[in-house]
Amino acid sequence: MTSHASFWEAVKGALQSLRGSKLRSFLTLLGIILATTTLIAVMSVISGMDVYIAQNVSSMGADGYRVQRIVMMGFDPKKYMEMLRRNPVLSKDEYDFLRERLTMTKEIGISTGRGVTIHRGTEVSEGVGLQGATPNIGVITNFDAEEGRFISETENDRHMNVAFIGHDLKDKFFAGQNAIGQTLTAEGVPFEVVGVAKAKGSVFGQSQDNFLVIPVNTYFKIWGARSGMTFAATAIDHDHLTQAQEEARMLLRSYRHLKPKEDDTFSLLTSDAILNFWNQLTGAIAATAIAVVSVFLVVGGIVIMNIMLAVVTERTHEIGIRKSVGARSRDILNQFLVESAVLSASGGVIGVLIAWVVAVLVRTLTPVPMSVPVTAVFVGVTLSAVVGLFFGIYPAQRAAKLDPIEALRAEK
Protein backbone atom coordinates (compact mmCIF):
# COMPACT_ATOMS: atom_id res chain seq x y z
CA MET A 1 0.00 0.00 0.00
CA THR A 2 2.84 2.37 0.96
CA SER A 3 4.77 1.67 -2.26
CA HIS A 4 1.58 2.21 -4.26
CA ALA A 5 1.00 5.58 -2.59
CA SER A 6 4.67 6.44 -3.06
CA PHE A 7 4.41 5.70 -6.79
CA TRP A 8 1.44 8.00 -7.34
CA GLU A 9 3.07 10.64 -5.15
CA ALA A 10 6.12 10.51 -7.44
CA VAL A 11 3.89 10.77 -10.54
CA LYS A 12 2.05 13.71 -9.01
CA GLY A 13 5.37 15.39 -8.17
CA ALA A 14 6.64 14.95 -11.73
CA LEU A 15 3.48 16.46 -13.23
CA GLN A 16 3.61 19.39 -10.79
CA SER A 17 7.23 19.96 -11.78
CA LEU A 18 6.17 20.03 -15.45
CA ARG A 19 3.39 22.54 -14.77
CA GLY A 20 5.49 24.66 -12.43
CA SER A 21 8.16 25.55 -14.99
CA LYS A 22 6.73 25.06 -18.49
CA LEU A 23 9.66 26.57 -20.40
CA ARG A 24 12.27 24.57 -18.48
CA SER A 25 10.18 21.42 -18.89
CA PHE A 26 9.85 21.99 -22.65
CA LEU A 27 13.59 22.55 -23.08
CA THR A 28 14.26 19.52 -20.88
CA LEU A 29 12.03 17.30 -22.99
CA LEU A 30 12.94 18.79 -26.41
CA GLY A 31 15.32 15.95 -27.30
CA ILE A 32 12.75 13.30 -26.31
CA ILE A 33 10.00 15.13 -28.24
CA LEU A 34 12.12 15.34 -31.41
CA ALA A 35 13.15 11.70 -31.10
CA THR A 36 9.57 10.46 -30.69
CA THR A 37 8.23 12.70 -33.46
CA THR A 38 10.93 11.54 -35.88
CA LEU A 39 10.42 7.87 -35.01
CA ILE A 40 6.64 7.96 -35.40
CA ALA A 41 6.78 10.09 -38.57
CA VAL A 42 9.12 7.57 -40.25
CA MET A 43 7.01 4.60 -39.10
CA SER A 44 3.88 6.39 -40.37
CA VAL A 45 5.36 6.96 -43.84
CA ILE A 46 6.46 3.32 -44.06
CA SER A 47 3.06 2.12 -42.83
CA GLY A 48 1.25 4.27 -45.41
CA MET A 49 3.55 3.15 -48.22
CA ASP A 50 2.96 -0.50 -47.27
CA VAL A 51 -0.61 -0.08 -48.57
CA TYR A 52 0.67 0.98 -51.99
CA ILE A 53 3.25 -1.82 -52.15
CA ALA A 54 0.71 -4.42 -51.02
CA GLN A 55 -1.68 -3.27 -53.74
CA ASN A 56 0.98 -3.61 -56.44
CA VAL A 57 2.04 -7.01 -55.15
CA SER A 58 -1.54 -8.26 -54.85
CA SER A 59 -2.35 -7.18 -58.42
CA MET A 60 0.64 -9.23 -59.61
CA GLY A 61 0.02 -12.22 -57.35
CA ALA A 62 2.57 -14.46 -55.65
CA ASP A 63 3.11 -16.46 -58.86
CA GLY A 64 3.00 -13.54 -61.31
CA TYR A 65 5.68 -11.76 -63.30
CA ARG A 66 5.88 -8.99 -65.90
CA VAL A 67 7.96 -8.55 -69.04
CA GLN A 68 8.43 -4.83 -69.68
CA ARG A 69 10.59 -2.58 -71.80
CA ILE A 70 12.06 -0.85 -68.72
CA VAL A 71 11.82 -1.50 -64.98
CA MET A 72 13.47 1.03 -62.67
CA MET A 73 14.00 0.21 -59.00
CA GLY A 74 15.02 3.58 -57.63
CA PHE A 75 15.76 6.87 -59.40
CA ASP A 76 18.72 6.78 -61.79
CA PRO A 77 18.21 9.14 -64.79
CA LYS A 78 21.44 8.05 -66.50
CA LYS A 79 20.52 4.36 -66.32
CA TYR A 80 16.97 5.13 -67.48
CA MET A 81 18.18 7.02 -70.55
CA GLU A 82 20.58 4.19 -71.36
CA MET A 83 17.76 1.60 -71.14
CA LEU A 84 15.48 3.86 -73.19
CA ARG A 85 18.12 3.92 -75.95
CA ARG A 86 19.01 0.23 -75.75
CA ASN A 87 15.65 -1.48 -75.12
CA PRO A 88 13.18 -1.64 -78.04
CA VAL A 89 9.45 -1.74 -77.34
CA LEU A 90 7.89 -5.17 -76.90
CA SER A 91 5.89 -6.35 -79.92
CA LYS A 92 2.85 -8.49 -80.70
CA ASP A 93 5.10 -10.90 -82.63
CA GLU A 94 7.24 -11.41 -79.51
CA TYR A 95 4.09 -12.08 -77.48
CA ASP A 96 2.92 -14.71 -79.98
CA PHE A 97 6.42 -16.26 -79.96
CA LEU A 98 6.43 -16.54 -76.15
CA ARG A 99 2.83 -17.73 -75.86
CA GLU A 100 3.47 -20.63 -78.24
CA ARG A 101 6.69 -21.80 -76.53
CA LEU A 102 6.40 -21.13 -72.78
CA THR A 103 5.97 -24.36 -70.79
CA MET A 104 6.34 -23.15 -67.17
CA THR A 105 3.86 -20.29 -67.56
CA LYS A 106 0.13 -20.86 -67.03
CA GLU A 107 -1.14 -17.58 -68.54
CA ILE A 108 0.46 -14.73 -70.47
CA GLY A 109 -1.39 -11.66 -71.70
CA ILE A 110 -0.83 -8.22 -73.22
CA SER A 111 -1.48 -4.89 -71.56
CA THR A 112 -0.94 -1.54 -73.27
CA GLY A 113 -2.47 1.87 -72.80
CA ARG A 114 -2.75 5.64 -73.13
CA GLY A 115 -4.50 8.58 -71.51
CA VAL A 116 -7.81 9.62 -73.11
CA THR A 117 -10.76 11.95 -72.66
CA ILE A 118 -14.14 10.24 -72.18
CA HIS A 119 -17.45 11.77 -73.32
CA ARG A 120 -21.08 10.90 -72.74
CA GLY A 121 -23.40 13.55 -74.03
CA THR A 122 -22.28 16.84 -72.52
CA GLU A 123 -20.38 15.17 -69.67
CA VAL A 124 -16.60 14.90 -69.99
CA SER A 125 -13.86 13.14 -67.97
CA GLU A 126 -10.23 13.90 -68.82
CA GLY A 127 -7.05 11.99 -68.03
CA VAL A 128 -8.70 8.56 -68.02
CA GLY A 129 -6.39 5.56 -68.40
CA LEU A 130 -7.45 3.50 -71.41
CA GLN A 131 -5.97 0.02 -71.37
CA GLY A 132 -5.93 -2.44 -74.24
CA ALA A 133 -5.77 -5.96 -72.84
CA THR A 134 -6.15 -9.60 -73.73
CA PRO A 135 -9.16 -11.24 -72.00
CA ASN A 136 -6.94 -13.24 -69.63
CA ILE A 137 -5.58 -10.00 -68.09
CA GLY A 138 -8.78 -9.97 -66.01
CA VAL A 139 -7.58 -13.13 -64.24
CA ILE A 140 -3.85 -12.34 -64.26
CA THR A 141 -4.21 -8.90 -62.62
CA ASN A 142 -7.29 -9.60 -60.45
CA PHE A 143 -9.88 -7.38 -62.14
CA ASP A 144 -12.98 -8.22 -60.09
CA ALA A 145 -16.33 -7.23 -61.60
CA GLU A 146 -18.98 -5.53 -59.45
CA GLU A 147 -21.42 -5.43 -62.37
CA GLY A 148 -21.36 -7.37 -65.62
CA ARG A 149 -18.13 -9.10 -66.70
CA PHE A 150 -14.66 -8.61 -68.15
CA ILE A 151 -14.05 -8.52 -71.94
CA SER A 152 -14.26 -11.89 -73.74
CA GLU A 153 -12.15 -13.79 -76.28
CA THR A 154 -14.86 -13.39 -78.93
CA GLU A 155 -14.91 -9.62 -78.44
CA ASN A 156 -11.13 -9.52 -78.75
CA ASP A 157 -11.04 -11.76 -81.85
CA ARG A 158 -13.71 -9.64 -83.56
CA HIS A 159 -12.12 -6.30 -82.60
CA MET A 160 -15.36 -5.25 -80.91
CA ASN A 161 -15.86 -1.83 -79.30
CA VAL A 162 -16.65 -2.93 -75.74
CA ALA A 163 -15.26 -1.69 -72.42
CA PHE A 164 -14.81 -2.80 -68.82
CA ILE A 165 -14.80 0.41 -66.76
CA GLY A 166 -13.48 1.54 -63.37
CA HIS A 167 -15.77 2.74 -60.59
CA ASP A 168 -14.92 6.43 -61.14
CA LEU A 169 -16.45 6.30 -64.62
CA LYS A 170 -19.50 4.49 -63.26
CA ASP A 171 -19.99 7.21 -60.61
CA LYS A 172 -19.33 10.02 -63.09
CA PHE A 173 -21.52 8.93 -65.99
CA PHE A 174 -23.96 6.34 -64.60
CA ALA A 175 -24.60 7.33 -60.97
CA GLY A 176 -27.73 5.61 -59.68
CA GLN A 177 -28.31 3.64 -62.88
CA ASN A 178 -27.18 0.41 -64.55
CA ALA A 179 -24.03 1.00 -66.64
CA ILE A 180 -24.20 -2.29 -68.55
CA GLY A 181 -25.18 -1.77 -72.18
CA GLN A 182 -24.59 1.99 -72.01
CA THR A 183 -22.13 3.75 -74.33
CA LEU A 184 -19.05 5.89 -73.61
CA THR A 185 -16.97 7.69 -76.22
CA ALA A 186 -13.16 7.70 -76.05
CA GLU A 187 -11.53 10.17 -78.46
CA GLY A 188 -14.54 9.99 -80.75
CA VAL A 189 -14.81 6.17 -80.67
CA PRO A 190 -17.94 4.69 -79.00
CA PHE A 191 -17.60 1.74 -76.61
CA GLU A 192 -20.38 -0.34 -75.07
CA VAL A 193 -19.93 -1.01 -71.34
CA VAL A 194 -19.95 -4.74 -70.53
CA GLY A 195 -18.68 -4.57 -66.94
CA VAL A 196 -17.82 -2.36 -63.95
CA ALA A 197 -14.85 -3.12 -61.69
CA LYS A 198 -15.00 -3.16 -57.90
CA ALA A 199 -13.65 0.05 -56.36
CA LYS A 200 -9.94 -0.01 -55.43
CA GLY A 201 -9.61 3.46 -53.88
CA SER A 202 -6.66 5.82 -54.33
CA VAL A 203 -2.93 5.70 -53.62
CA PHE A 204 -0.68 8.80 -53.41
CA GLY A 205 -3.77 10.86 -54.19
CA GLN A 206 -4.18 9.06 -57.52
CA SER A 207 -7.42 7.16 -58.10
CA GLN A 208 -7.06 3.49 -59.03
CA ASP A 209 -10.59 3.45 -60.49
CA ASN A 210 -10.28 6.00 -63.31
CA PHE A 211 -9.84 3.60 -66.22
CA LEU A 212 -11.50 1.57 -68.94
CA VAL A 213 -10.23 -1.67 -70.46
CA ILE A 214 -10.94 -2.58 -74.08
CA PRO A 215 -9.91 -5.65 -76.16
CA VAL A 216 -6.26 -5.35 -77.15
CA ASN A 217 -7.00 -6.12 -80.81
CA THR A 218 -9.52 -3.27 -80.85
CA TYR A 219 -6.86 -1.02 -79.32
CA PHE A 220 -4.29 -2.01 -81.97
CA LYS A 221 -6.86 -1.43 -84.75
CA ILE A 222 -7.59 2.12 -83.54
CA TRP A 223 -4.31 3.32 -82.00
CA GLY A 224 -1.71 0.87 -83.27
CA ALA A 225 1.10 -0.86 -81.35
CA ARG A 226 3.93 1.63 -81.87
CA SER A 227 4.03 2.63 -78.20
CA GLY A 228 4.76 -0.97 -77.20
CA MET A 229 3.21 -3.09 -74.49
CA THR A 230 3.73 -5.10 -71.30
CA PHE A 231 3.40 -8.88 -71.02
CA ALA A 232 1.69 -9.98 -67.80
CA ALA A 233 2.11 -13.63 -66.88
CA THR A 234 1.58 -16.20 -64.14
CA ALA A 235 3.74 -19.24 -63.55
CA ILE A 236 2.20 -22.69 -63.15
CA ASP A 237 2.74 -22.18 -59.39
CA HIS A 238 4.91 -20.10 -57.03
CA ASP A 239 7.57 -22.81 -56.74
CA HIS A 240 8.20 -22.58 -60.50
CA LEU A 241 8.14 -18.77 -60.70
CA THR A 242 11.92 -18.44 -61.10
CA GLN A 243 12.00 -21.17 -63.76
CA ALA A 244 9.10 -19.54 -65.63
CA GLN A 245 10.94 -16.20 -65.61
CA GLU A 246 14.18 -17.73 -66.81
CA GLU A 247 12.39 -19.58 -69.59
CA ALA A 248 10.72 -16.34 -70.73
CA ARG A 249 14.09 -14.54 -70.55
CA MET A 250 15.88 -17.18 -72.64
CA LEU A 251 13.12 -17.28 -75.28
CA LEU A 252 12.99 -13.49 -75.63
CA ARG A 253 16.80 -13.28 -75.79
CA SER A 254 16.82 -15.87 -78.55
CA TYR A 255 14.07 -14.02 -80.46
CA ARG A 256 16.13 -10.82 -80.26
CA HIS A 257 19.35 -12.68 -81.21
CA LEU A 258 21.24 -11.51 -78.13
CA LYS A 259 24.72 -12.98 -77.62
CA PRO A 260 25.57 -14.69 -74.30
CA LYS A 261 27.60 -11.73 -72.98
CA GLU A 262 25.11 -9.08 -74.06
CA ASP A 263 22.73 -7.56 -71.49
CA ASP A 264 18.99 -8.12 -71.69
CA THR A 265 17.22 -5.51 -73.80
CA PHE A 266 14.03 -5.87 -71.73
CA SER A 267 13.13 -6.13 -68.02
CA LEU A 268 11.39 -8.72 -65.87
CA LEU A 269 9.56 -7.91 -62.66
CA THR A 270 8.01 -10.06 -59.93
CA SER A 271 6.20 -9.34 -56.67
CA ASP A 272 9.26 -10.73 -54.84
CA ALA A 273 11.45 -8.13 -56.58
CA ILE A 274 9.08 -5.34 -55.50
CA LEU A 275 9.06 -6.62 -51.92
CA ASN A 276 12.86 -7.02 -51.82
CA PHE A 277 13.34 -3.49 -53.14
CA TRP A 278 10.82 -2.12 -50.64
CA ASN A 279 12.47 -3.99 -47.76
CA GLN A 280 15.90 -2.62 -48.75
CA LEU A 281 14.48 0.90 -49.03
CA THR A 282 12.65 0.77 -45.70
CA GLY A 283 15.75 -0.79 -44.11
CA ALA A 284 17.84 2.18 -45.25
CA ILE A 285 15.17 4.65 -44.09
CA ALA A 286 14.86 2.87 -40.73
CA ALA A 287 18.65 2.80 -40.23
CA THR A 288 18.89 6.54 -40.86
CA ALA A 289 15.92 7.19 -38.57
CA ILE A 290 17.47 5.06 -35.80
CA ALA A 291 20.72 7.05 -36.01
CA VAL A 292 18.87 10.38 -35.79
CA VAL A 293 16.55 9.16 -33.02
CA SER A 294 19.48 7.76 -31.04
CA VAL A 295 21.24 11.14 -31.07
CA PHE A 296 18.07 12.92 -29.94
CA LEU A 297 17.46 10.33 -27.20
CA VAL A 298 21.02 10.53 -25.83
CA VAL A 299 20.91 14.35 -25.80
CA GLY A 300 17.44 14.30 -24.25
CA GLY A 301 18.51 11.70 -21.68
CA ILE A 302 21.58 13.71 -20.63
CA VAL A 303 19.44 16.85 -20.20
CA ILE A 304 16.94 14.90 -18.09
CA MET A 305 19.78 13.52 -15.94
CA ASN A 306 21.13 17.03 -15.33
CA ILE A 307 17.67 18.35 -14.46
CA MET A 308 17.10 15.45 -12.06
CA LEU A 309 20.47 16.11 -10.39
CA ALA A 310 19.35 19.71 -9.90
CA VAL A 311 16.04 18.48 -8.47
CA VAL A 312 17.92 16.21 -6.02
CA THR A 313 19.96 19.21 -4.87
CA GLU A 314 16.81 21.32 -4.48
CA ARG A 315 15.10 18.61 -2.41
CA THR A 316 18.04 17.57 -0.24
CA HIS A 317 16.34 18.90 2.91
CA GLU A 318 13.06 17.20 1.98
CA ILE A 319 14.91 13.90 1.46
CA GLY A 320 16.51 14.28 4.90
CA ILE A 321 13.07 14.75 6.49
CA ARG A 322 11.64 11.74 4.69
CA LYS A 323 14.54 9.53 5.76
CA SER A 324 14.32 10.73 9.36
CA VAL A 325 10.66 9.64 9.56
CA GLY A 326 11.37 6.16 8.22
CA ALA A 327 11.57 6.36 4.44
CA ARG A 328 13.95 3.72 3.11
CA SER A 329 16.65 4.36 0.52
CA ARG A 330 14.65 2.18 -1.89
CA ASP A 331 11.62 4.47 -1.50
CA ILE A 332 13.71 7.53 -2.35
CA LEU A 333 15.29 5.69 -5.29
CA ASN A 334 11.88 4.65 -6.66
CA GLN A 335 10.46 8.14 -6.23
CA PHE A 336 13.14 9.78 -8.38
CA LEU A 337 13.15 6.96 -10.95
CA VAL A 338 9.38 7.26 -11.38
CA GLU A 339 9.63 11.04 -11.63
CA SER A 340 12.36 10.81 -14.26
CA ALA A 341 10.37 8.21 -16.28
CA VAL A 342 7.16 10.26 -16.11
CA LEU A 343 9.00 13.40 -17.25
CA SER A 344 10.50 11.54 -20.19
CA ALA A 345 7.24 9.74 -21.06
CA SER A 346 5.50 13.15 -21.08
CA GLY A 347 7.94 14.18 -23.80
CA GLY A 348 7.05 10.99 -25.65
CA VAL A 349 3.32 11.78 -25.45
CA ILE A 350 3.93 15.32 -26.77
CA GLY A 351 6.03 13.83 -29.58
CA VAL A 352 3.17 11.42 -30.44
CA LEU A 353 0.68 14.30 -30.62
CA ILE A 354 2.99 16.36 -32.86
CA ALA A 355 3.63 13.35 -35.14
CA TRP A 356 -0.11 12.69 -35.38
CA VAL A 357 -0.80 16.33 -36.38
CA VAL A 358 2.02 16.15 -38.97
CA ALA A 359 0.62 12.88 -40.36
CA VAL A 360 -2.88 14.36 -40.71
CA LEU A 361 -1.53 17.51 -42.43
CA VAL A 362 0.71 15.53 -44.81
CA ARG A 363 -2.07 13.08 -45.65
CA THR A 364 -4.52 15.95 -46.27
CA LEU A 365 -2.27 18.36 -48.16
CA THR A 366 -0.04 15.95 -50.11
CA PRO A 367 -0.45 12.57 -51.88
CA VAL A 368 1.85 10.81 -49.37
CA PRO A 369 -0.30 8.15 -47.60
CA MET A 370 0.84 8.57 -43.97
CA SER A 371 -0.97 6.58 -41.27
CA VAL A 372 0.09 6.43 -37.62
CA PRO A 373 0.19 2.77 -36.49
CA VAL A 374 -0.71 1.94 -32.88
CA THR A 375 2.61 0.10 -32.50
CA ALA A 376 4.47 3.33 -33.32
CA VAL A 377 2.65 5.17 -30.53
CA PHE A 378 3.39 2.36 -28.05
CA VAL A 379 7.06 2.15 -29.08
CA GLY A 380 7.51 5.94 -28.96
CA VAL A 381 6.06 6.42 -25.46
CA THR A 382 7.68 3.26 -24.04
CA LEU A 383 11.10 4.14 -25.46
CA SER A 384 10.95 7.66 -24.03
CA ALA A 385 9.98 6.28 -20.60
CA VAL A 386 12.86 3.77 -20.73
CA VAL A 387 15.29 6.58 -21.58
CA GLY A 388 13.99 8.52 -18.57
CA LEU A 389 14.49 5.47 -16.34
CA PHE A 390 18.01 4.83 -17.64
CA PHE A 391 19.26 8.39 -17.34
CA GLY A 392 17.43 8.84 -14.04
CA ILE A 393 19.33 6.00 -12.33
CA TYR A 394 22.37 8.10 -11.31
CA PRO A 395 20.37 11.03 -9.84
CA ALA A 396 18.03 8.57 -8.06
CA GLN A 397 20.98 6.64 -6.56
CA ARG A 398 22.57 9.89 -5.46
CA ALA A 399 19.33 10.88 -3.70
CA ALA A 400 18.95 7.44 -2.10
CA LYS A 401 22.51 7.50 -0.70
CA LEU A 402 22.19 10.88 0.99
CA ASP A 403 22.97 10.81 4.71
CA PRO A 404 19.78 11.91 6.54
CA ILE A 405 21.65 14.06 9.08
CA GLU A 406 23.70 15.86 6.38
CA ALA A 407 20.54 16.24 4.27
CA LEU A 408 18.66 17.87 7.18
CA ARG A 409 21.48 20.41 7.60
CA ALA A 410 21.00 21.54 3.99
CA GLU A 411 19.25 24.87 3.55
CA LYS A 412 15.64 24.75 2.44
C-alpha positions in Angstrom: 0.0 0.0 0.0 2.8 2.4 1.0 4.8 1.7 -2.3 1.6 2.2 -4.3 1.0 5.6 -2.6 4.7 6.4 -3.1 4.4 5.7 -6.8 1.4 8.0 -7.3 3.1 10.6 -5.1 6.1 10.5 -7.4 3.9 10.8 -10.5 2.1 13.7 -9.0 5.4 15.4 -8.2 6.6 14.9 -11.7 3.5 16.5 -13.2 3.6 19.4 -10.8 7.2 20.0 -11.8 6.2 20.0 -15.5 3.4 22.5 -14.8 5.5 24.7 -12.4 8.2 25.6 -15.0 6.7 25.1 -18.5 9.7 26.6 -20.4 12.3 24.6 -18.5 10.2 21.4 -18.9 9.8 22.0 -22.7 13.6 22.6 -23.1 14.3 19.5 -20.9 12.0 17.3 -23.0 12.9 18.8 -26.4 15.3 15.9 -27.3 12.7 13.3 -26.3 10.0 15.1 -28.2 12.1 15.3 -31.4 13.2 11.7 -31.1 9.6 10.5 -30.7 8.2 12.7 -33.5 10.9 11.5 -35.9 10.4 7.9 -35.0 6.6 8.0 -35.4 6.8 10.1 -38.6 9.1 7.6 -40.2 7.0 4.6 -39.1 3.9 6.4 -40.4 5.4 7.0 -43.8 6.5 3.3 -44.1 3.1 2.1 -42.8 1.2 4.3 -45.4 3.5 3.1 -48.2 3.0 -0.5 -47.3 -0.6 -0.1 -48.6 0.7 1.0 -52.0 3.2 -1.8 -52.2 0.7 -4.4 -51.0 -1.7 -3.3 -53.7 1.0 -3.6 -56.4 2.0 -7.0 -55.1 -1.5 -8.3 -54.9 -2.3 -7.2 -58.4 0.6 -9.2 -59.6 0.0 -12.2 -57.3 2.6 -14.5 -55.6 3.1 -16.5 -58.9 3.0 -13.5 -61.3 5.7 -11.8 -63.3 5.9 -9.0 -65.9 8.0 -8.6 -69.0 8.4 -4.8 -69.7 10.6 -2.6 -71.8 12.1 -0.9 -68.7 11.8 -1.5 -65.0 13.5 1.0 -62.7 14.0 0.2 -59.0 15.0 3.6 -57.6 15.8 6.9 -59.4 18.7 6.8 -61.8 18.2 9.1 -64.8 21.4 8.0 -66.5 20.5 4.4 -66.3 17.0 5.1 -67.5 18.2 7.0 -70.6 20.6 4.2 -71.4 17.8 1.6 -71.1 15.5 3.9 -73.2 18.1 3.9 -75.9 19.0 0.2 -75.8 15.6 -1.5 -75.1 13.2 -1.6 -78.0 9.5 -1.7 -77.3 7.9 -5.2 -76.9 5.9 -6.3 -79.9 2.8 -8.5 -80.7 5.1 -10.9 -82.6 7.2 -11.4 -79.5 4.1 -12.1 -77.5 2.9 -14.7 -80.0 6.4 -16.3 -80.0 6.4 -16.5 -76.2 2.8 -17.7 -75.9 3.5 -20.6 -78.2 6.7 -21.8 -76.5 6.4 -21.1 -72.8 6.0 -24.4 -70.8 6.3 -23.1 -67.2 3.9 -20.3 -67.6 0.1 -20.9 -67.0 -1.1 -17.6 -68.5 0.5 -14.7 -70.5 -1.4 -11.7 -71.7 -0.8 -8.2 -73.2 -1.5 -4.9 -71.6 -0.9 -1.5 -73.3 -2.5 1.9 -72.8 -2.8 5.6 -73.1 -4.5 8.6 -71.5 -7.8 9.6 -73.1 -10.8 12.0 -72.7 -14.1 10.2 -72.2 -17.4 11.8 -73.3 -21.1 10.9 -72.7 -23.4 13.5 -74.0 -22.3 16.8 -72.5 -20.4 15.2 -69.7 -16.6 14.9 -70.0 -13.9 13.1 -68.0 -10.2 13.9 -68.8 -7.0 12.0 -68.0 -8.7 8.6 -68.0 -6.4 5.6 -68.4 -7.5 3.5 -71.4 -6.0 0.0 -71.4 -5.9 -2.4 -74.2 -5.8 -6.0 -72.8 -6.1 -9.6 -73.7 -9.2 -11.2 -72.0 -6.9 -13.2 -69.6 -5.6 -10.0 -68.1 -8.8 -10.0 -66.0 -7.6 -13.1 -64.2 -3.9 -12.3 -64.3 -4.2 -8.9 -62.6 -7.3 -9.6 -60.5 -9.9 -7.4 -62.1 -13.0 -8.2 -60.1 -16.3 -7.2 -61.6 -19.0 -5.5 -59.5 -21.4 -5.4 -62.4 -21.4 -7.4 -65.6 -18.1 -9.1 -66.7 -14.7 -8.6 -68.1 -14.0 -8.5 -71.9 -14.3 -11.9 -73.7 -12.1 -13.8 -76.3 -14.9 -13.4 -78.9 -14.9 -9.6 -78.4 -11.1 -9.5 -78.8 -11.0 -11.8 -81.9 -13.7 -9.6 -83.6 -12.1 -6.3 -82.6 -15.4 -5.3 -80.9 -15.9 -1.8 -79.3 -16.6 -2.9 -75.7 -15.3 -1.7 -72.4 -14.8 -2.8 -68.8 -14.8 0.4 -66.8 -13.5 1.5 -63.4 -15.8 2.7 -60.6 -14.9 6.4 -61.1 -16.5 6.3 -64.6 -19.5 4.5 -63.3 -20.0 7.2 -60.6 -19.3 10.0 -63.1 -21.5 8.9 -66.0 -24.0 6.3 -64.6 -24.6 7.3 -61.0 -27.7 5.6 -59.7 -28.3 3.6 -62.9 -27.2 0.4 -64.6 -24.0 1.0 -66.6 -24.2 -2.3 -68.5 -25.2 -1.8 -72.2 -24.6 2.0 -72.0 -22.1 3.8 -74.3 -19.0 5.9 -73.6 -17.0 7.7 -76.2 -13.2 7.7 -76.1 -11.5 10.2 -78.5 -14.5 10.0 -80.7 -14.8 6.2 -80.7 -17.9 4.7 -79.0 -17.6 1.7 -76.6 -20.4 -0.3 -75.1 -19.9 -1.0 -71.3 -20.0 -4.7 -70.5 -18.7 -4.6 -66.9 -17.8 -2.4 -64.0 -14.8 -3.1 -61.7 -15.0 -3.2 -57.9 -13.7 0.1 -56.4 -9.9 0.0 -55.4 -9.6 3.5 -53.9 -6.7 5.8 -54.3 -2.9 5.7 -53.6 -0.7 8.8 -53.4 -3.8 10.9 -54.2 -4.2 9.1 -57.5 -7.4 7.2 -58.1 -7.1 3.5 -59.0 -10.6 3.5 -60.5 -10.3 6.0 -63.3 -9.8 3.6 -66.2 -11.5 1.6 -68.9 -10.2 -1.7 -70.5 -10.9 -2.6 -74.1 -9.9 -5.6 -76.2 -6.3 -5.4 -77.1 -7.0 -6.1 -80.8 -9.5 -3.3 -80.8 -6.9 -1.0 -79.3 -4.3 -2.0 -82.0 -6.9 -1.4 -84.8 -7.6 2.1 -83.5 -4.3 3.3 -82.0 -1.7 0.9 -83.3 1.1 -0.9 -81.3 3.9 1.6 -81.9 4.0 2.6 -78.2 4.8 -1.0 -77.2 3.2 -3.1 -74.5 3.7 -5.1 -71.3 3.4 -8.9 -71.0 1.7 -10.0 -67.8 2.1 -13.6 -66.9 1.6 -16.2 -64.1 3.7 -19.2 -63.6 2.2 -22.7 -63.1 2.7 -22.2 -59.4 4.9 -20.1 -57.0 7.6 -22.8 -56.7 8.2 -22.6 -60.5 8.1 -18.8 -60.7 11.9 -18.4 -61.1 12.0 -21.2 -63.8 9.1 -19.5 -65.6 10.9 -16.2 -65.6 14.2 -17.7 -66.8 12.4 -19.6 -69.6 10.7 -16.3 -70.7 14.1 -14.5 -70.6 15.9 -17.2 -72.6 13.1 -17.3 -75.3 13.0 -13.5 -75.6 16.8 -13.3 -75.8 16.8 -15.9 -78.5 14.1 -14.0 -80.5 16.1 -10.8 -80.3 19.3 -12.7 -81.2 21.2 -11.5 -78.1 24.7 -13.0 -77.6 25.6 -14.7 -74.3 27.6 -11.7 -73.0 25.1 -9.1 -74.1 22.7 -7.6 -71.5 19.0 -8.1 -71.7 17.2 -5.5 -73.8 14.0 -5.9 -71.7 13.1 -6.1 -68.0 11.4 -8.7 -65.9 9.6 -7.9 -62.7 8.0 -10.1 -59.9 6.2 -9.3 -56.7 9.3 -10.7 -54.8 11.5 -8.1 -56.6 9.1 -5.3 -55.5 9.1 -6.6 -51.9 12.9 -7.0 -51.8 13.3 -3.5 -53.1 10.8 -2.1 -50.6 12.5 -4.0 -47.8 15.9 -2.6 -48.8 14.5 0.9 -49.0 12.6 0.8 -45.7 15.7 -0.8 -44.1 17.8 2.2 -45.3 15.2 4.6 -44.1 14.9 2.9 -40.7 18.7 2.8 -40.2 18.9 6.5 -40.9 15.9 7.2 -38.6 17.5 5.1 -35.8 20.7 7.0 -36.0 18.9 10.4 -35.8 16.5 9.2 -33.0 19.5 7.8 -31.0 21.2 11.1 -31.1 18.1 12.9 -29.9 17.5 10.3 -27.2 21.0 10.5 -25.8 20.9 14.3 -25.8 17.4 14.3 -24.3 18.5 11.7 -21.7 21.6 13.7 -20.6 19.4 16.8 -20.2 16.9 14.9 -18.1 19.8 13.5 -15.9 21.1 17.0 -15.3 17.7 18.3 -14.5 17.1 15.4 -12.1 20.5 16.1 -10.4 19.4 19.7 -9.9 16.0 18.5 -8.5 17.9 16.2 -6.0 20.0 19.2 -4.9 16.8 21.3 -4.5 15.1 18.6 -2.4 18.0 17.6 -0.2 16.3 18.9 2.9 13.1 17.2 2.0 14.9 13.9 1.5 16.5 14.3 4.9 13.1 14.8 6.5 11.6 11.7 4.7 14.5 9.5 5.8 14.3 10.7 9.4 10.7 9.6 9.6 11.4 6.2 8.2 11.6 6.4 4.4 13.9 3.7 3.1 16.6 4.4 0.5 14.7 2.2 -1.9 11.6 4.5 -1.5 13.7 7.5 -2.4 15.3 5.7 -5.3 11.9 4.6 -6.7 10.5 8.1 -6.2 13.1 9.8 -8.4 13.2 7.0 -11.0 9.4 7.3 -11.4 9.6 11.0 -11.6 12.4 10.8 -14.3 10.4 8.2 -16.3 7.2 10.3 -16.1 9.0 13.4 -17.2 10.5 11.5 -20.2 7.2 9.7 -21.1 5.5 13.1 -21.1 7.9 14.2 -23.8 7.1 11.0 -25.6 3.3 11.8 -25.4 3.9 15.3 -26.8 6.0 13.8 -29.6 3.2 11.4 -30.4 0.7 14.3 -30.6 3.0 16.4 -32.9 3.6 13.4 -35.1 -0.1 12.7 -35.4 -0.8 16.3 -36.4 2.0 16.1 -39.0 0.6 12.9 -40.4 -2.9 14.4 -40.7 -1.5 17.5 -42.4 0.7 15.5 -44.8 -2.1 13.1 -45.6 -4.5 15.9 -46.3 -2.3 18.4 -48.2 0.0 15.9 -50.1 -0.5 12.6 -51.9 1.9 10.8 -49.4 -0.3 8.2 -47.6 0.8 8.6 -44.0 -1.0 6.6 -41.3 0.1 6.4 -37.6 0.2 2.8 -36.5 -0.7 1.9 -32.9 2.6 0.1 -32.5 4.5 3.3 -33.3 2.7 5.2 -30.5 3.4 2.4 -28.0 7.1 2.1 -29.1 7.5 5.9 -29.0 6.1 6.4 -25.5 7.7 3.3 -24.0 11.1 4.1 -25.5 11.0 7.7 -24.0 10.0 6.3 -20.6 12.9 3.8 -20.7 15.3 6.6 -21.6 14.0 8.5 -18.6 14.5 5.5 -16.3 18.0 4.8 -17.6 19.3 8.4 -17.3 17.4 8.8 -14.0 19.3 6.0 -12.3 22.4 8.1 -11.3 20.4 11.0 -9.8 18.0 8.6 -8.1 21.0 6.6 -6.6 22.6 9.9 -5.5 19.3 10.9 -3.7 19.0 7.4 -2.1 22.5 7.5 -0.7 22.2 10.9 1.0 23.0 10.8 4.7 19.8 11.9 6.5 21.6 14.1 9.1 23.7 15.9 6.4 20.5 16.2 4.3 18.7 17.9 7.2 21.5 20.4 7.6 21.0 21.5 4.0 19.2 24.9 3.5 15.6 24.8 2.4 
